[in-house]
Amino acid sequence: MSSSRLKPSVRCASIFLGAALIAAGLASAQSSPAADSSAPSLLASGESSSTSYLVADSTPGQDRSLHAVPPDDQGGGAPAGHGWKNEITHHYAIELGGGFNGPVGNDGPYITWGGNFTVGAGLHLSKRFAVLGEFQFLDNKLPGAFVEAGGGDTGNTHIVSLTVDPVIDLFPSRANSVYVTGGGGYFHKSTNFNVLGGYDFYGYPVFITANSFSSNQAGASGGIGITHRFGGVYGDGTMKVFAEARYLYINTPSINATNGLGTTGLIPVTFGLRW
């Protein structure tokens, strides 16, 4: 075969080879930015997800660099303030408790020991100072001699109160603290003399009220208590156990020979929970 017939095929092969080299160069140029952009993700994948993420700094006029972002800044971990639960327990004050109470002063002949139940709610006005609205129910027995004088077989005194009570925490930053409290408001006192009315199906005695005397008046109390605050999940717990003793004064009408009313002095001792 002559050399003149080989020349056209050589020229075609040269053209095809050149076109292939140009196409390969263009493809390489287009793929290089994608490889660069994947570098931060490759670097980030080498870091632990519990520590930090690497992101690019795209400040104008400066070289792109990588820096770490803490997990809390990405929304991970506990939210600031720990959400709605923190909002409620840090601004609203709540208490629930119960205990016992006994007479003081000259009230021994007219009232004796009993129990109490207390519930309250209010506001934390500062870390040290709170104001509570309290409902309290006191149930006390009557001495035997006083019951006989009132014409009954048994007797009791019920005292229901609605009061406003400031609370001052003396050491608010400590887990164990001391507080002072006091306040006043409305008191309803009823004294009841009961007689035996019969027996129920199981043989237990049933008493009915033969005489009852009641009054509405103002009263006040003041006292001191201790608290222990629990740590909580994040070390900022607000639940406390408390124990307190108060002096309670109720300005009831004077006592006479036929009723169980009169100025009342009691010391309620209460245990419970506060938030």
MOCORGI-V353435 format. One record per residue. RES is the residue in three letters. SS is DSSP state (h for helix, s for strand, l for the rest). PHI is phi in radians with two decimals (NA if undefined). OMEGA is omega in degrees with one decimal (none if undefined). Layout:
BEGIN
res=RES ss=SS phi=PHI omega=OMEGA
res=RES ss=SS phi=PHI omega=OMEGA
END
This chain:
BEGIN
res=MET ss=l phi=NA omega=-174.6
res=SER ss=l phi=-1.41 omega=179.3
res=SER ss=h phi=-1.23 omega=-179.7
res=SER ss=h phi=-1.21 omega=177.8
res=ARG ss=h phi=-1.37 omega=-179.9
res=LEU ss=h phi=-1.42 omega=-174.0
res=LYS ss=h phi=-1.08 omega=179.5
res=PRO ss=h phi=-1.05 omega=-178.1
res=SER ss=h phi=-1.19 omega=176.2
res=VAL ss=h phi=-1.13 omega=179.5
res=ARG ss=h phi=-1.10 omega=179.5
res=CYS ss=h phi=-1.11 omega=179.6
res=ALA ss=h phi=-1.12 omega=179.3
res=SER ss=h phi=-1.12 omega=179.9
res=ILE ss=h phi=-1.10 omega=-179.1
res=PHE ss=h phi=-1.11 omega=179.5
res=LEU ss=h phi=-1.15 omega=179.5
res=GLY ss=h phi=-1.16 omega=179.1
res=ALA ss=h phi=-1.11 omega=179.2
res=ALA ss=h phi=-1.12 omega=178.7
res=LEU ss=h phi=-1.14 omega=178.9
res=ILE ss=h phi=-1.12 omega=180.0
res=ALA ss=h phi=-1.11 omega=178.3
res=ALA ss=h phi=-1.15 omega=178.3
res=GLY ss=h phi=-1.14 omega=178.8
res=LEU ss=h phi=-1.12 omega=179.4
res=ALA ss=h phi=-1.09 omega=178.2
res=SER ss=h phi=-1.14 omega=-179.6
res=ALA ss=h phi=-1.18 omega=-178.5
res=GLN ss=h phi=-1.30 omega=-177.6
res=SER ss=h phi=-1.44 omega=-176.6
res=SER ss=h phi=-1.16 omega=177.0
res=PRO ss=h phi=-1.07 omega=-179.9
res=ALA ss=h phi=-1.06 omega=179.0
res=ALA ss=h phi=-1.14 omega=179.1
res=ASP ss=h phi=-1.18 omega=-176.3
res=SER ss=h phi=-1.20 omega=179.4
res=SER ss=l phi=-1.44 omega=-177.4
res=ALA ss=h phi=-1.06 omega=179.7
res=PRO ss=h phi=-1.05 omega=-179.3
res=SER ss=h phi=-1.15 omega=177.9
res=LEU ss=h phi=-1.14 omega=178.5
res=LEU ss=h phi=-1.17 omega=-177.7
res=ALA ss=h phi=-1.14 omega=-178.5
res=SER ss=h phi=-1.17 omega=178.6
res=GLY ss=l phi=-1.40 omega=-179.2
res=GLU ss=l phi=-1.65 omega=176.8
res=SER ss=l phi=-1.27 omega=-179.1
res=SER ss=l phi=-1.21 omega=-179.3
res=SER ss=l phi=-1.51 omega=-178.4
res=THR ss=l phi=-1.88 omega=-176.7
res=SER ss=s phi=-2.82 omega=173.3
res=TYR ss=s phi=-2.01 omega=177.5
res=LEU ss=s phi=-1.77 omega=179.5
res=VAL ss=s phi=-2.24 omega=-177.6
res=ALA ss=s phi=-1.51 omega=174.6
res=ASP ss=s phi=-1.56 omega=-175.3
res=SER ss=l phi=-1.87 omega=178.7
res=THR ss=l phi=-1.11 omega=-179.0
res=PRO ss=l phi=-1.01 omega=176.6
res=GLY ss=l phi=1.42 omega=-179.9
res=GLN ss=l phi=-2.19 omega=177.5
res=ASP ss=l phi=-1.21 omega=176.2
res=ARG ss=l phi=-1.17 omega=180.0
res=SER ss=s phi=-2.33 omega=-178.9
res=LEU ss=s phi=-1.85 omega=175.8
res=HIS ss=s phi=-2.50 omega=-175.3
res=ALA ss=s phi=-1.59 omega=175.4
res=VAL ss=s phi=-2.01 omega=-179.5
res=PRO ss=s phi=-1.08 omega=-178.7
res=PRO ss=h phi=-1.04 omega=-177.2
res=ASP ss=h phi=-1.09 omega=179.6
res=ASP ss=h phi=-1.33 omega=179.4
res=GLN ss=h phi=-1.72 omega=-179.1
res=GLY ss=l phi=1.63 omega=-179.9
res=GLY ss=l phi=-1.44 omega=177.8
res=GLY ss=l phi=1.27 omega=-177.6
res=ALA ss=l phi=-1.35 omega=177.9
res=PRO ss=l phi=-1.19 omega=-179.5
res=ALA ss=h phi=-1.04 omega=-179.8
res=GLY ss=h phi=1.38 omega=175.7
res=HIS ss=h phi=1.10 omega=166.7
res=GLY ss=h phi=1.41 omega=-172.2
res=TRP ss=h phi=-1.13 omega=-180.0
res=LYS ss=h phi=-1.08 omega=176.8
res=ASN ss=h phi=-1.08 omega=-179.5
res=GLU ss=h phi=-1.07 omega=-177.7
res=ILE ss=h phi=-1.19 omega=-173.2
res=THR ss=h phi=-1.27 omega=179.4
res=HIS ss=h phi=-1.59 omega=-178.3
res=HIS ss=h phi=-1.98 omega=-178.7
res=TYR ss=s phi=-1.88 omega=179.5
res=ALA ss=s phi=-1.77 omega=-179.4
res=ILE ss=s phi=-2.37 omega=175.6
res=GLU ss=s phi=-2.51 omega=177.6
res=LEU ss=s phi=-2.63 omega=-176.7
res=GLY ss=s phi=-2.82 omega=177.8
res=GLY ss=s phi=-2.83 omega=-179.0
res=GLY ss=s phi=3.12 omega=-177.0
res=PHE ss=s phi=-2.34 omega=178.3
res=ASN ss=s phi=-2.61 omega=179.6
res=GLY ss=s phi=-2.42 omega=-178.2
res=PRO ss=s phi=-1.35 omega=175.1
res=VAL ss=l phi=-2.34 omega=176.3
res=GLY ss=h phi=1.21 omega=-176.0
res=ASN ss=h phi=-1.60 omega=-175.5
res=ASP ss=h phi=-1.55 omega=-178.3
res=GLY ss=l phi=-0.93 omega=-179.2
res=PRO ss=l phi=-1.25 omega=-172.3
res=TYR ss=l phi=-2.08 omega=179.9
res=ILE ss=l phi=-2.74 omega=-179.7
res=THR ss=l phi=-2.27 omega=-172.2
res=TRP ss=l phi=-1.25 omega=177.4
res=GLY ss=s phi=-2.91 omega=-178.7
res=GLY ss=s phi=-2.11 omega=178.8
res=ASN ss=s phi=-2.46 omega=174.9
res=PHE ss=s phi=-2.34 omega=-175.0
res=THR ss=s phi=-2.34 omega=172.7
res=VAL ss=s phi=-2.44 omega=-176.9
res=GLY ss=s phi=-2.64 omega=177.4
res=ALA ss=s phi=-2.65 omega=-179.1
res=GLY ss=s phi=-3.03 omega=-175.3
res=LEU ss=s phi=-2.28 omega=166.8
res=HIS ss=s phi=-1.52 omega=179.8
res=LEU ss=l phi=-1.39 omega=173.8
res=SER ss=l phi=-2.75 omega=179.6
res=LYS ss=l phi=-1.13 omega=-175.7
res=ARG ss=l phi=-1.78 omega=-167.3
res=PHE ss=s phi=-2.16 omega=176.7
res=ALA ss=s phi=-2.40 omega=175.9
res=VAL ss=s phi=-2.20 omega=-177.7
res=LEU ss=s phi=-2.08 omega=164.3
res=GLY ss=s phi=-1.70 omega=-171.5
res=GLU ss=s phi=-2.05 omega=168.5
res=PHE ss=s phi=-1.94 omega=-179.5
res=GLN ss=s phi=-2.36 omega=175.8
res=PHE ss=s phi=-2.14 omega=179.2
res=LEU ss=s phi=-2.08 omega=179.5
res=ASP ss=s phi=-2.17 omega=-178.2
res=ASN ss=s phi=-2.12 omega=175.6
res=LYS ss=s phi=-1.42 omega=176.5
res=LEU ss=l phi=-1.91 omega=176.3
res=PRO ss=l phi=-1.08 omega=-176.7
res=GLY ss=h phi=-1.01 omega=-178.2
res=ALA ss=h phi=-1.11 omega=179.9
res=PHE ss=h phi=-1.25 omega=177.4
res=VAL ss=h phi=-1.11 omega=179.7
res=GLU ss=h phi=-1.11 omega=178.8
res=ALA ss=h phi=-1.13 omega=179.1
res=GLY ss=l phi=-1.57 omega=176.6
res=GLY ss=l phi=1.39 omega=-179.1
res=GLY ss=l phi=-2.20 omega=173.9
res=ASP ss=l phi=-1.66 omega=173.3
res=THR ss=s phi=-2.40 omega=178.3
res=GLY ss=s phi=-2.84 omega=178.2
res=ASN ss=s phi=-2.68 omega=174.5
res=THR ss=s phi=-2.17 omega=175.8
res=HIS ss=s phi=-1.97 omega=179.1
res=ILE ss=s phi=-2.19 omega=177.8
res=VAL ss=s phi=-2.03 omega=-176.7
res=SER ss=s phi=-2.39 omega=170.5
res=LEU ss=s phi=-2.24 omega=-173.4
res=THR ss=s phi=-2.34 omega=172.4
res=VAL ss=s phi=-1.95 omega=-170.7
res=ASP ss=s phi=-2.33 omega=171.6
res=PRO ss=s phi=-1.21 omega=178.0
res=VAL ss=s phi=-2.28 omega=179.8
res=ILE ss=s phi=-1.99 omega=178.3
res=ASP ss=s phi=-1.50 omega=-175.1
res=LEU ss=l phi=-1.35 omega=-178.8
res=PHE ss=l phi=-2.35 omega=-171.2
res=PRO ss=l phi=-1.14 omega=-177.8
res=SER ss=l phi=-1.53 omega=-177.2
res=ARG ss=l phi=-1.74 omega=177.6
res=ALA ss=l phi=-1.19 omega=176.2
res=ASN ss=s phi=-1.92 omega=-173.2
res=SER ss=s phi=-2.43 omega=177.1
res=VAL ss=s phi=-2.19 omega=178.1
res=TYR ss=s phi=-2.36 omega=173.6
res=VAL ss=s phi=-2.06 omega=-177.8
res=THR ss=s phi=-2.60 omega=178.9
res=GLY ss=s phi=3.08 omega=-179.9
res=GLY ss=s phi=2.95 omega=-179.0
res=GLY ss=s phi=-2.83 omega=179.4
res=GLY ss=s phi=2.91 omega=-173.1
res=TYR ss=s phi=-1.68 omega=178.5
res=PHE ss=s phi=-2.31 omega=172.4
res=HIS ss=s phi=-2.07 omega=-178.7
res=LYS ss=s phi=-2.11 omega=175.0
res=SER ss=s phi=-2.22 omega=178.1
res=THR ss=s phi=-2.01 omega=-170.8
res=ASN ss=s phi=-2.16 omega=174.9
res=PHE ss=s phi=-1.93 omega=-172.9
res=ASN ss=s phi=-1.97 omega=177.4
res=VAL ss=s phi=-2.14 omega=-179.3
res=LEU ss=s phi=-1.24 omega=-179.3
res=GLY ss=s phi=-1.83 omega=-178.4
res=GLY ss=s phi=2.48 omega=-177.3
res=TYR ss=s phi=-2.32 omega=179.8
res=ASP ss=l phi=-1.47 omega=-175.7
res=PHE ss=l phi=-1.05 omega=-177.2
res=TYR ss=l phi=-1.63 omega=177.9
res=GLY ss=l phi=1.62 omega=179.3
res=TYR ss=l phi=-1.46 omega=-178.9
res=PRO ss=s phi=-1.21 omega=177.6
res=VAL ss=s phi=-2.05 omega=-178.8
res=PHE ss=s phi=-1.83 omega=175.6
res=ILE ss=s phi=-2.10 omega=-177.2
res=THR ss=s phi=-1.39 omega=178.0
res=ALA ss=s phi=-1.58 omega=178.7
res=ASN ss=s phi=-2.41 omega=178.4
res=SER ss=s phi=-2.55 omega=179.5
res=PHE ss=s phi=-2.30 omega=-176.8
res=SER ss=s phi=-2.45 omega=179.1
res=SER ss=s phi=-2.72 omega=175.5
res=ASN ss=s phi=-2.10 omega=-175.9
res=GLN ss=s phi=-2.79 omega=177.0
res=ALA ss=s phi=-1.54 omega=177.0
res=GLY ss=s phi=-2.71 omega=-179.4
res=ALA ss=s phi=-2.64 omega=179.0
res=SER ss=s phi=-2.58 omega=176.1
res=GLY ss=s phi=-2.76 omega=-178.8
res=GLY ss=s phi=-3.02 omega=-175.5
res=ILE ss=s phi=-2.42 omega=-179.8
res=GLY ss=s phi=-2.57 omega=176.4
res=ILE ss=s phi=-2.19 omega=179.7
res=THR ss=s phi=-2.35 omega=169.5
res=HIS ss=s phi=-2.27 omega=-178.1
res=ARG ss=s phi=-1.65 omega=175.8
res=PHE ss=l phi=-1.38 omega=-173.2
res=GLY ss=l phi=-1.20 omega=-175.9
res=GLY ss=l phi=1.42 omega=-176.4
res=VAL ss=l phi=-1.14 omega=-176.0
res=TYR ss=l phi=-1.82 omega=180.0
res=GLY ss=l phi=1.40 omega=-179.4
res=ASP ss=l phi=-2.24 omega=-178.5
res=GLY ss=l phi=-1.08 omega=-180.0
res=THR ss=l phi=-2.04 omega=180.0
res=MET ss=l phi=-1.33 omega=-178.3
res=LYS ss=s phi=-2.30 omega=164.7
res=VAL ss=s phi=-1.69 omega=-177.6
res=PHE ss=s phi=-2.41 omega=171.7
res=ALA ss=s phi=-2.44 omega=-177.3
res=GLU ss=s phi=-2.50 omega=174.4
res=ALA ss=s phi=-2.31 omega=179.5
res=ARG ss=s phi=-2.24 omega=166.9
res=TYR ss=s phi=-1.77 omega=-177.2
res=LEU ss=s phi=-1.95 omega=178.8
res=TYR ss=s phi=-2.11 omega=179.6
res=ILE ss=s phi=-2.13 omega=-174.7
res=ASN ss=l phi=-1.53 omega=179.2
res=THR ss=l phi=-1.39 omega=179.9
res=PRO ss=l phi=-1.09 omega=-176.8
res=SER ss=l phi=-1.16 omega=178.3
res=ILE ss=l phi=-1.40 omega=171.1
res=ASN ss=l phi=-2.26 omega=-172.4
res=ALA ss=l phi=-1.28 omega=-172.3
res=THR ss=l phi=-2.01 omega=179.6
res=ASN ss=l phi=-2.35 omega=-178.2
res=GLY ss=l phi=-1.87 omega=180.0
res=LEU ss=l phi=-1.62 omega=177.3
res=GLY ss=l phi=2.67 omega=177.2
res=THR ss=l phi=-0.94 omega=-170.6
res=THR ss=s phi=-2.04 omega=174.2
res=GLY ss=s phi=-2.14 omega=-178.9
res=LEU ss=s phi=-2.36 omega=171.3
res=ILE ss=s phi=-2.10 omega=173.5
res=PRO ss=s phi=-1.40 omega=173.8
res=VAL ss=s phi=-1.98 omega=-171.0
res=THR ss=s phi=-2.20 omega=175.3
res=PHE ss=s phi=-2.17 omega=179.7
res=GLY ss=s phi=3.09 omega=-178.1
res=LEU ss=s phi=-2.11 omega=175.6
res=ARG ss=s phi=-2.36 omega=174.0
res=TRP ss=l phi=-2.22 omega=none
END
